[in-house]
């Protein structure tokens, strides 16, 4: 898998041909097919209703996640434990660390030696890597068992920042620089670091992440009891004031890491490793390693781990701050890689996971829905545009009940997005960030549809290329925003 610098070309030159072919395949051909059915006397109302119902299901899932997190954030005395669905159905006691009420997680007891791995492709992250390492070394509370910080990096040629890195390593003996010769991927850098780690718990961060000081102790509180093997924390965007794009991504991440992911962990006691701000039992991770043939090696490791009985939990109180893409070109490339990677994982594991003994019925259903949604929902959702265009070209009567149903579902979807944004930010329902996210989300929904259909086309053609997301230091270096139980930024 080749890592290349981000191409300095106009946005249209990046995906014009793939998008044109994809739109032809997913939009124009369906319009012709729908017209053929219509001329044969078939009613298309059922198809309208089916697609609208998919939106309804997505809205109901968002609502369920939001309600679950309302209990978690707002009513600590009623706070549900992990595996709420299993507890209700089987009357088994669900799991959480002792004393894990809001602000009361018991962090007593020694934390063993921890290995922190920071992964970097230096030509891309040379502007931020020194600041990241300094933040970790100065802010991370040292475990009683000791700390080792490994920078696993690759670079095609020597860079001046490497000399500065060696100076930093001379100041902090716990810092180890690992230049992975011949590496062309994040997975290869990680595997090289895993071969030399010595800690009982291994933590992984991308080069732009700043974890909070208590992250290691909080993560070990989950692993200490032996119920879990991996803990995924919450990622918060720290450059959200850069422009309108970073503002939207910041709220999106709040909804993902502050509502959706922890809600699934609460409901069915399963979670995913998101590639950064993840904490593993070292022996478990060394047994799995990462596959350098996958575009999303983190999700692939998650599914392989689940197939071997690895248990993962999401804790939104373990926080790390990261950088969001600052322009649409970088955003497009990042999301296309994520989408194509999720599609690879879905095609590889979608049916296999139904037979895994380590997952119960609720967890299997959760993962089936996640894989299907991430890979195919937006490709199906675009058919609402195809049907609308067909209706404009060949007008026909549409039942009044369907128009009401369709508009009601779309409105409910927007309201659910706003509800998630409100809960994730811990603010009033009238706060401007929530409304900004809600009003601009339809635009990004269309962008995501285009990204998905291009990713599907690229996967079909066998085109897979990892384009690095550009990372630049913030002009005004400031402390990361303070997160609390009621406020994420």
N, C-alpha and C positions, 0 to 999 in steps of 0.2 A: 504494500500500500504506500503510495507516494505522498509525501507531504510537500507542498509547494507554496511559495509565497502568494499572497492574494493578488490576482491579476489586476493591473491598473488599467481597466477598460471601462467604457461606459456601461451602465446597467443593462441597456438593451442588448449589448453585444455578448453578454454572459449567457443569456438563456433564450434568445430570440428564436432560433431554429427549433430547439427542443420544445419550447412553449407552443410554437406554431403547430408542430406535429401533434402535440398532446391535446391542444384545443380542438384540432380537427378530429382526433380519435374520440375524445370524451364529450365533445359538444356538438359538432356538426353531424357526425355519423348518427348519434342518438336522435337528433332532430329529424333526420330522414327516416329513421326507424319508427319514431312516434307517428310521423305523417303516414307512413305505410299502414300502421295499425289503425289509425283514425279512418283512413279511406276504406279499410276492410270492415268498418263498422264497430270496431272495438272502442270502448269508453276508456279514456285515460284518467278518469277521476280516481280510480283505485290506485294508480301510480302516484298521483299527487298526494293522496291520503297516506300512502306508505312512507313517502319521503318526509312528509310533515310529521308523521308519527315518530320517525327517527329523531327529529329535532325535539319532540316531546319527551322521549326517553332520556335524551341527553340532558334536558332541562330538569327532569325529575331526579336524575343522578346528582346533578349539581345541588339541587335543593336538599337531598338527603345528606350530602357531604356538609353543606352549610349548617343544617340543623345539628349534626353531630358535633361540629366544631363550636357552635354556640354553647352547647353543654360543657365542652372542654374549657373554653376561655371564660365564659361569663358566670358559670355556676360550679366553682371548684368542689363544693360539697357534694354535688351530684355527678361529678366527673366520671364518665365511663372508663372502664379499663380496656386493654387490648383484647380483641376477640369478642366484642360485644354480641355479634350475631351468633357465634358459636355458644356463648354463655346462655343466651336466651333459648336456643334450640335444644341444647344438650344438658343444660343446668350444670355445666362444668365451670369451675372458677377460672376467670380470665386473669391475665398476667399484667403486672406492672412492677417497677421497683418499689420497695417499701418506702412509704412516705413521699410518693411522687405527686402529691397535691401541688397546686400552683405555688411555686417558690419554696417547696418543702422537700424536694428530692434529697434523700439522705446520701450525702457524699462522704460519709465517714468510712473509715477503712482505707488501707493504703492502695494507691493506684500503682500497678506494676510498671516496669519499663515500657515505654511507648516509642515506636518508630514512626516518625512523620515523614512521608514521601511527598515532595513537591516535584511535579513533572513540568518540563519546559522544553520548548523548541526555541533556542536562544535567539536566532535572527528575528523571530517574531516577538519574543517577550523580553528582549534585552533592556527595554526602557523601564520595565516594572519589576524585574526579578529581584533586584537588590532591596527595593522597598518591601516586597512581599516577605522575603526572608528575615529582614529586620523586624517587621511587624510580628512575625511568628516567634522569633527569638526573644523579643522584649516583652510581649504581651501574654504568651502562653504560659500558664502556671505549670511549673515543673512537677512531674509525678514523683512520688516518693521513691519509685524504683529506678528513676532516671529517664533521660530523653535523648534520642538521637534524631537529628534532622538530616535527611538525605535529599540533595538536589539531583535528580536523575534527568539529565539533559542530553540533547544531541544538537550538533551544529556542523554544517558542512565545512566551516573554516574557522580559524581563530578569531575571536572578537575581543575588543578592549575590555568589555565588561567582565571577561573571565579573570583578568588580573585583579579587578576589584572584588570578585567573588573569593579569590584566594586570600585577599587581605581580610575579608570578613570572616573566613574560616579560621584565620590565625587568631582572631579575637574571640571566637566562640568554638571551643573544642568539640562541642556536640554537633557542629555542622560538618557534614561530609559531602564533598563534591564528587559526583559520579558521572563522568563523561562516557556515554554509551556509544562506543565506536560502531559505525555501520548501521545505526538505528534509523528507521524511516517512519516510526509511528510511536504514538503514546504508549501503546501496549508493550512494545519492545523495551521502552524506557522503564516501565513499571516492572516487567519481568526481571530486568537486570537488577533493579533495586530490591525486589523480593528475594533474590538470591543471597543478599548480604545483610538483610535486616536482622536485628537481634532482640527486638522488643516482643513482649507478649501480645500487645495490641498494635496493629498497623493502621495508620491514618493516611488518607490520600487527599491531596489538594492540588488543584490546578494552579498555574503560576500567578493568577490574579486574585487568589482567595486570601482573605484575612480572617482567620477563626477567632472567636472570643476566648478570653483567658481560661474559662472553666470548661472548655469543650472536651478535653481529655477525661476529666473527672466525671462529667455527666455521661459520656459515652460508656465509660467503664462501669458505671452504676447499672447499666443495662446488661453488659456482658458478664458481670461478676457472678450473677446467680446461675449461669449456665443455660438459661432459657433461650438466649439469642446468640447468634454468631456475628451479626452485622448490625450496625446502627447507622442510619442515614439522617443527617441533620438538615436544617433549613437554610437555604441560600437566599440572601437578600442583595439586591442591586445597590451598589454604593455610588454609582455615577448617574443616579436618576435625574439629576438636575441638568444634565448635559443638553438635552433637546427633547422634543416631543416623542421621539422613538424610544429613548431610554426611559422616559416617564411611563410609557405604555408597558414596556417590558418589565419594569419594576413592579407594577401592579399585577401583571400576569404572573410573575414569579411569586408574589405574595399569595395569589390565589392557588398556585400549584403547590408550593412548599408550605404555605401556612394554612391551607384548607384541604385541597384534594388529597395529597399524599398522606398527611396525618389522619385524615378521616378514613381512608381505606385501611390504614393500620389499626385504627380503633375499631372499625366495623368487622373486618375479617382477619385481622392479625397477619397481614402480609404487607410487604413494602418492596421497594426497588433501590438498588444502589445507583445514584445519579452521576457517578463519575468523579465527584469531588465532594469534600466534607462527608466522607464515609469512613467508618471505623470498623475494622475487621479483627477477628481472632487471627493472629498471624499464621498459625498452622493451617487454618481453613483456607485462607487466601493463597498460601503457597501451594496447596494441593490443587487449586483451581487454575491459577495464573490467568493471563489475559490473552485473547486470541487476536493476533495482529491482522487477521484476514477479515475482521468485522469492522464496519464503519462505526458502530456503537458498541465498543468492547465492554462498556460498563453494563449495558442491558443484557448482552450475551453472557457475561459473568454472572449476572443476577439469575438468569434462567438456568444456567448450568448448575449454579449453587442450589437453587430450589429443587432441581432434579435429584440432587444428592442429599436432600434433607436439611439444607442450610436454612436457618430461620432469620428473617430480617425484620427490623422494627424501625419506624420513623418517629423521631422526636423533634418537634418544632422548636424546642427550647435550646437545642444545640445549633448555634448560629455561626455562619460564615458569610462574609461580605465579598461580592465579586463585581466584575465589570460587565456591562452589557454592550453589545455591538452599537456603534454610534451612527451607522448609516445603513440604508436599505440594502446595499450590495453585500455588506458583511452579514446582515440579518438573513438575507436570502440564502447565502451559501451555508451558513450555520444550520438553518432550519431544513434546508434540503438534505444535508448530510444526516441530521437527526431523523428526518422522515424516512430516508432511504435505509438507514440503519435499523429503524424499528420494523420496516418492511422485511428486511433480511431476517431479523429475529422472529418475526411472525411466521414467515414461510418455513423457518427451521423448526419452531417449537409449538406452533399453534395446536396441532393435533397430538403431539407427543405428551404435552403436559396433562392431557385428560387421563393418562394412565400412570402418572406419578403418585407413588404411595405417600409421599411426604406432604401432599396438599389435600385438604378436605374439600368437600363439594363447594362451599362458599368461596374458598380461595381459588379454586379452579375457575369458577364462574367469573370472579373478579379479573383474573388474568386473561381469560378469553375475551372479555369485554374490552380490556385495556389494549390488547394486541389488535383486535378488530378495529377499534375506534382510531387508534394511532395510525393505522395503515390504510384503512379503506373508507372511513366515514366521510371525509371531505371529498373523496372521489365520487361517492354516491350523492353527496349533497349538491354537487354541481348540476345534477340532473334537474333540479328545480329551475335552474336558469335555462336549460335546454327546453323544458316544458313551457316556460314562460315565453321564450322566443317563438316556439311553435305556435303558441296561442296568439301572439301578435301577428304572425304571418298568415295563419289560417284561423281567424276568430271563430269561436264556438261558444255555446252556452256552458257555463260552469255552475253547478248547484250552489245556491246561496249558502247552504250549511257548510259547504267546503270552504268558501271564502272566509266565513266567520271563524271556522276551525283553524285555517291556515294563519290568519292574522293573529289569532289568540296564541297559537304556539310560538310564533316569532316574537310576540311581545313578552311571553313568559320566559323565553330564552334570554332576552335582554335583561329582564328583571332579575333572573337567576345569576347572570354575570355580575350585575350590580350588587346583589346580596353577598356574593362571594368576596368581591372587592371590599365591601364595607366591613365584613367580618375579619378579613385578612389584615386590614389596616387598623382595626379596632377603633373606628371613628364613627361619627354620625352618618346616617344614611344619606344626609344631604351634603356630605363633604365633597369638595370639587374633584378630588382625585378619583373617587368612585364614579362620578358622572363622566369625567373625561375618559376613563377606561370604557365605560358602557357605550358612550356615543361613538367612539372611534373603533370599537371592536368589530362592527360590520365590515369596515374597510380591511382590517387585518384578517377577518374570516375569509374574504375573497382572496387575499394574498396567500393565505394558507392553502386554499383550494388549488390555486395555481401551482404552489410549491409541491403539493402532493401529486398532482397529475404529472408534473415534470419528473418527480422522483420515481413514480411508477414507470414512466417511459424510460428513464435512465437505467432502472433495474432490469427492465425487459431487454434493453439493448446491451446489457453487460457493462455499462459505463459507471465506474465507481472511482471517485477521486476525492481525497481529503483536502479541502481548501482551508487553510488555517485562518481562524478568526483574528483579525488584526487587534493587537493590544498596544495601547499607548498610555503613558503616565498621565494622570490628571494634572492640569496646570496648577491648580491650588491644592496642595497636599494638606489634607485635614484628617482629623480623627474620624473613624467610621461612625455612622449614625448609631444611636443607642436604641436597642430593641428591648421591648418588655413584653409582658403578657398581653398588654392591651394596645401596643403600638409597635409597628414594625420598622418605622423610619422616623 
